[in-house]
């Protein structure tokens, strides 16, 4: 009997972060005491006023299909958000609401990548970029950044050999490294994109989670970039709404119209009541975000101090997002496996984020402070005793 599996799936590996999280959940279900620091899920409950907005929408009967592009209420809220926070002006026809930021990225790739087109990924890169490129028929090409600081320079960008490059995925604040790209780095990416005639998919999901005075700049605001940028965002990370599955994108009309086709024929629309909750998040009080970021900052201080006190681990302070990406001794998969087995702490091996992620692990500090203390105490005892 012939194989019924598409050949392109042979190149796609299961999500490392989801696989590890599932394994941690199973171990917990089996009665093991596991502390899961592998996922990017804020431990805070979704703010109550957002939850209430969803209940009110359900009680009003908003449980049917919404317009595929998004509800008028949420589209207007996103339009205002882009204008006031990012300095970007978009018409409602240039915005699409999606069930999560991941689908926004995937739909954009399907709409823009032809078979064999190359998509450039700055490594380390989020685990789902590479599989999404393969699923769209493209070929991912990594641009390795130096592990010392993961800084982006014109020389590093121009060193890549990719004659069929069409798209570059750019992520700041960065998952997994916690780097926030400087204005000079963003200008370098923009200059390179114009020089190579590339479309930029700008993943800005962590834009509100910043430390030490770092600022977020949307690359689409730079000269010549709005017409070649798809900006991806969502409410999952900033508002502790990962389970609500609500993302969005903004793109030039000619690109948005094609992404909308993919969206219509794959998922139709995001849930209507979830969209009402997202509109409430964007237009409601933002002090809830400020509070969570302050708590993440406390956790970050603990993470850096505790990890650097463990022999063989070196950790720099993240500038944004809620991940640390410490350097560890040896193979990242073996280290993560050892921590799960000996310390009961789930981490994500760095190799999952591309070739320059090897020798590191990703640790989420979007969890309870006391739980982090317990996790690092276990890790230290496991490392010293192994």
Buried (B, 14 or more C-beta within 10 A) or exposed (E): EEEEEEEBEEEBEEBBBEBBBBBBBEBBEEEEEBBBBBBBBBBBEBBEEBBEBBEBBBEEEBEEEBEBBBBEBBBBBBBEBBEEBBEBEBEEEBBBBBBBBBBBBBBBBBBBBEEEBBBBBBBBBBBBBBBBBBBBBBBBBBBBBEBEEBBBEBEBBEEBEBEEBBBBBBBBBBBBBBBBBBEEBBBBBBBBBBEBEBBBBBBBBBBBBBBEEBEBBBBBBBEEBBEBBBBBBBBBBBBBBBEBBBBBBBBBEEBBBBBBEBBBEEBEBBBBBBBBBBBBBBBBEBEBBEEBBEBBBEBBBBBBEBBEEBEEBEBBBBBBBBBBBBBBEEBBBEBBBBBBEBBBBBBBBBBBBBEBBBBBBBBBBBBBBEBBEBBBBBBBEBBEEE
